[in-house]
Amino acid sequence: MSDLKKKRVISVAITGSWPTREDNPNLSITPQEIADDVYESWKAGAAIAHIHVRNDDGSPSTDYAKYKETIDLIRAKKDCDICINITSSGSVGFGDEERIYPLQQLLPEMASYDAGTLNWQHRTIFENHPRFLEKLGLALQESNIKPEIEIFDGGMVHNALYYLKKGILKAPLHFQFVLGAPGGLPNTIENLVFLKSLIPEGSTWSGCGIGSGHMPIMMATIAMGGHLRVGMEDNVMYKKGVPAESNAQFVARAKRLLEEADLQAATPDEARQIYGLTRKVF
């Protein structure tokens, strides 16, 4: 077994769009808080940081200036070579161009590609129109940014395969299975097995479970050969009744679980090899 085959990538989803400080007072909101959180998560073993930004009042944002400040602060951290993954969503209701513009300007190594529309939390529409998915896929190709194809149900895998056939996406694909989002597939191991069965050979994949599914999906993902996503975007509680102290706390636990399984957390450069990322030099 080669060294890379024993490596698993830990991605940390720092903030997301929906959690608030009422859910967990330790949630990072400002660019400086997010950058510091990323740095501590990197030291704990995270190879990739998935970035959302917030307005000053804590609401979701696609403000380019917020993204730039946050990414500049992360890149200025001494010796921190973590891979940057910027969301292409931000939240519901944002326009196509404002979702794509920060990616083209800041050139992260990865960006999320939500492969379909979802009845988000059963009360609103998280729209990913075919027009947007085509535009986004081509923009990511032009900017040499790897799509992280976020999957909330089985139909989204087939959408991604359609765009692969049309040349909007290029193989090898990387899938992020997100289970437990209200409006998507529940966070069961059976659903994780089902989604993995749909993806083409040669793809890479990562799994995460929202809320109570966090630990079962993480352990099943390790057993099934996948990579891991942890963080307060998906789960603000470290365990039942105990708010997480930080994102680094989640990363450290994921790293320990990998080590218990005779595996290792990938470094950022190893993650670049595993996912086929192009390291950006600034």
Secondary structure, DSSP 4 states (H G I P E B T S, - for coil): --TGGGEE-EEEE---SS--TTT-TT---SHHHHHHHHHHHHHHT-SEEEE-EE-TTS-EE--HHHHHHHHHHHHTSTT--PEEEE-S-SSTT--HHHHHHHHHHH--SEEEEE-S-EEETTTEEE---HHHHHHHHHHHHHTT-EEEEEESSHHHHHHHHHHHHTTSS-SSPEEEEEE--TTS--S-HHHHHHHHHHSPTT-EEEEEE-GGGHHHHHHHHHHHT-EEEESTTT-SEEETTEE-S-HHHHHHHHHHHHHHTT-EEPPHHHHHHHHTPPPP--
